[in-house]
Amino acid sequence: MTPPVVLSLQFGDFPQVEKHREVLRKPRVSRWISMALQHPGELTVRIVGEDEGRELNRQYRRRDYATNVLTFDYTRTPVVSADLVLCGPVVEREAAEQGKTLEAHYAHLLVHGTLHAQGFDHEDAESEALEMEAAEILLLAALGFANPY
């Protein structure tokens, strides 16, 4: 049984935002996130345009570009509390470049961000990266998605 999740789903203003709203229906997003949770969760997911994505990445990671997903984790137990910020135009562009549907790429990035919110990492050690990737592959398969790598 997957842990319960309280989800706030927000959309910024950017071109073709309606396409992203269609893919990211709240019950679907809740299911994807719940699958990756080890504890109950309270998450905000915000889909932003490139300007907002770039500004957040610059402010919090000191990187001057819009990235696909940013995870802001606040607590891990007993409740996972986090904000996940995804840059819609970047996600859409990456999905096309990787030959994936927008839905499949969003599912991957939401699972990825939810794992980050619980302490998974892929930047410090190769073993951690392999562990995180394996978890993502298994979770996405359980959700009906192909290996994202």
C-alpha positions as CSV (number, residue, x, y, z in Angstrom):
1,M,0.0,0.0,0.0
2,T,1.3,3.4,-0.9
3,P,1.5,6.1,1.7
4,P,-1.0,8.9,1.5
5,V,-0.1,12.2,-0.1
6,V,-1.5,15.7,0.3
7,L,-0.8,17.5,-3.0
8,S,-0.9,21.1,-4.1
9,L,-0.5,21.3,-7.9
10,Q,0.3,24.7,-9.3
11,F,0.9,26.1,-12.8
12,G,2.8,29.2,-13.7
13,D,2.1,31.2,-16.8
14,F,4.1,30.1,-19.9
15,P,3.3,29.3,-23.5
16,Q,1.3,26.1,-24.0
17,V,0.6,25.6,-20.3
18,E,-2.7,24.0,-21.1
19,K,-0.9,21.1,-22.8
20,H,0.9,20.5,-19.5
21,R,-2.4,20.9,-17.4
22,E,-3.9,18.1,-19.6
23,V,-1.0,15.7,-18.8
24,L,-0.7,16.6,-15.2
25,R,-4.1,15.9,-13.8
26,K,-4.0,15.9,-10.0
27,P,-5.0,12.2,-9.4
28,R,-2.3,11.1,-11.9
29,V,0.4,13.2,-10.2
30,S,-0.7,12.0,-6.8
31,R,-0.4,8.4,-7.9
32,W,3.1,8.9,-9.3
33,I,4.3,10.7,-6.2
34,S,2.7,8.2,-3.8
35,M,4.4,5.3,-5.6
36,A,7.8,6.9,-4.7
37,L,7.0,7.8,-1.1
38,Q,8.2,5.8,1.9
39,H,6.2,7.8,4.4
40,P,3.1,10.0,4.1
41,G,3.7,13.2,2.1
42,E,2.7,16.8,1.8
43,L,4.1,18.1,-1.5
44,T,3.6,21.1,-3.6
45,V,4.3,20.6,-7.3
46,R,4.7,23.8,-9.4
47,I,5.1,23.8,-13.1
48,V,6.9,26.9,-14.2
49,G,8.1,28.7,-17.4
50,E,11.8,29.1,-18.3
51,D,12.2,32.5,-16.7
52,E,11.0,31.3,-13.3
53,G,12.9,28.1,-13.6
54,R,16.1,29.9,-14.4
55,E,15.7,32.3,-11.5
56,L,15.1,29.6,-9.0
57,N,18.0,27.5,-10.2
58,R,20.3,30.6,-10.1
59,Q,19.1,31.6,-6.7
60,Y,19.3,28.2,-5.0
61,R,21.9,26.3,-7.0
62,R,23.9,29.1,-8.4
63,R,23.4,27.7,-12.0
64,D,22.2,30.2,-14.6
65,Y,19.8,28.1,-16.6
66,A,16.4,26.5,-16.3
67,T,16.7,22.9,-15.2
68,N,14.0,20.2,-15.5
69,V,13.3,19.6,-11.8
70,L,14.3,21.3,-8.5
71,T,13.5,19.6,-5.2
72,F,13.2,21.6,-2.0
73,D,12.9,19.1,0.9
74,Y,11.9,20.3,4.3
75,T,11.2,17.1,6.4
76,R,11.6,13.4,5.7
77,T,9.9,11.8,8.7
78,P,7.3,11.2,9.9
79,V,5.9,13.1,6.9
80,V,7.8,13.9,3.7
81,S,7.4,17.7,3.1
82,A,8.8,19.2,-0.1
83,D,8.3,21.4,-3.0
84,L,9.0,20.1,-6.5
85,V,9.4,22.7,-9.2
86,L,9.4,21.5,-12.8
87,C,10.2,23.7,-15.8
88,G,7.5,22.8,-18.3
89,P,9.3,24.0,-21.5
90,V,12.5,22.2,-20.4
91,V,10.5,19.0,-19.7
92,E,8.7,19.2,-23.0
93,R,12.0,19.8,-24.9
94,E,13.8,16.9,-23.2
95,A,10.9,14.5,-23.8
96,A,11.0,15.3,-27.5
97,E,14.8,14.9,-27.6
98,Q,14.6,11.6,-25.7
99,G,11.8,10.2,-27.8
100,K,9.4,10.0,-24.8
101,T,5.9,11.2,-24.3
102,L,5.4,14.2,-22.1
103,E,3.5,12.0,-19.7
104,A,6.4,9.5,-19.3
105,H,9.0,12.2,-18.8
106,Y,6.9,14.0,-16.2
107,A,6.3,10.7,-14.4
108,H,10.0,10.1,-14.3
109,L,10.9,13.5,-13.1
110,L,8.2,13.5,-10.4
111,V,9.4,10.1,-9.1
112,H,13.0,11.4,-9.3
113,G,12.1,14.6,-7.3
114,T,10.2,12.6,-4.8
115,L,13.1,10.3,-4.2
116,H,15.4,13.4,-3.7
117,A,12.9,14.7,-1.2
118,Q,13.6,11.6,0.9
119,G,17.3,11.8,0.8
120,F,18.2,9.9,-2.4
121,D,21.1,11.5,-4.3
122,H,23.0,10.9,-7.5
123,E,25.7,13.6,-7.5
124,D,28.1,12.6,-4.8
125,A,28.8,8.9,-5.4
126,E,28.3,6.5,-8.3
127,S,26.9,3.9,-6.0
128,E,24.2,6.3,-4.8
129,A,23.4,7.2,-8.5
130,L,23.0,3.5,-9.3
131,E,20.8,3.0,-6.3
132,M,18.6,5.9,-7.2
133,E,18.3,4.9,-10.9
134,A,17.4,1.3,-10.0
135,A,14.6,2.7,-7.7
136,E,13.3,4.9,-10.5
137,I,13.3,2.1,-13.0
138,L,11.4,-0.2,-10.6
139,L,8.9,2.5,-9.6
140,L,8.2,3.6,-13.2
141,A,7.8,0.0,-14.3
142,A,5.2,-0.5,-11.5
143,L,3.4,2.6,-12.9
144,G,3.5,1.2,-16.5
145,F,6.4,3.2,-17.9
146,A,9.5,2.0,-19.7
147,N,13.0,2.4,-18.3
148,P,13.8,6.1,-18.5
149,Y,17.4,5.5,-19.0
